[in-house]
Amino acid sequence: MAQGASQSIEAANELFNFLSKDNKHTPDLFFKKRLERTKVINRRSKLNYRIFHFSNPILKTIRNESLKVMLKNKIFLNSYIGKVYN
C-alpha cells in the first residue's frame, strides 16, 4: 500500500541515529522500535485502504462528512496522526 519507500527512508534515519549513539544494544533497540512502528503504520494503511475504496455513494458521503468533522478535532488529529508522524 505504497509504504515501502517512506519506511526505508525512515528506517535508515533511525538506524543512523542509533548507530551514532554507539550503544551495544543498538540492533535490539532498533528492531524493537521498527517492529512497533511498522505495526502501527500497517494497521493504519489497511484501515485507510478499506475506508477509501468504498463504491457505494451513500457510504462515500458518510465517509466524507465524517472526515470533515474529524479533521477539525485536534484531539483526533493528535491521537491518530500524531502517533505516526512524531
N, C-alpha and C positions, 0 to 999 in steps of 0.2 A: 504494500500500500504506500509505496513511494517514501519509505523511511530510510532506506539503505545509505544514501549519500549523506544525509544530515546526521545519521547516527555514527557514521565513520568519522566525520569531522569532529563531532562532539567527543567520541571515544579517544581520538588522537589527542585532543586538547587535555582531557582528563588524565590520560596516561603521561603526557608531558609534565603536568603539574605534580603527579605522584612521583615520577622519577626525579624531578628536580629537588624533592624533599629528602631523597636518599634514605629511605626507610626500608628496613629488611622485610617488612610485611607488605610491601608495595603490591605484589601480584595478588595477594589475598584481598586486600582492601579494594584494589581496582576492580577485580572481578565481582566482588560482592556488591559494590556500588553500581556497576554496569548492569548486573542482573536485576536489581531493584528498579533501576531507571528504565530498562528495556521492558519489564513487565507493565509498568505504568503506561508507557508510550504505546505498547501493543494493545492494551485494553482500550485506550482512547482511540486508537486508529480503527479498531473493529467497531466501536460504537459509532464513530463518525461515518464509517463506510455504510453501516446499516441505516443510519438516520438520513444520509444524503442521497440514498438510492431508492427513495420512495417513488412509485409510479402513480399512485392514487392522488388525484388533485386535492381531495379533502385532507389527506394526511400531509401533503406538501404545505397546504395553507396553515394547518395546525402547527407544523414544524416551524414555519417561517414566523408566525406570530409569537410562538414560544421563544424563539431566538431573539426577537426584538426585545422582549421583556427581560430575558436573562442577561443580555449584553449590557443592559442599563444597571444591573445589580452588581455592585462592587464586591460583595461577599462571594457571589458565584464566580466572578472573574478571578479573584484571588485564590479561591479553593480549587477551581478546575484548571485554569490556565496557569496560574502561578506556580503550581507544583511541577509543571513541565518545564517552564522557562526560567525558573530561578536557579 
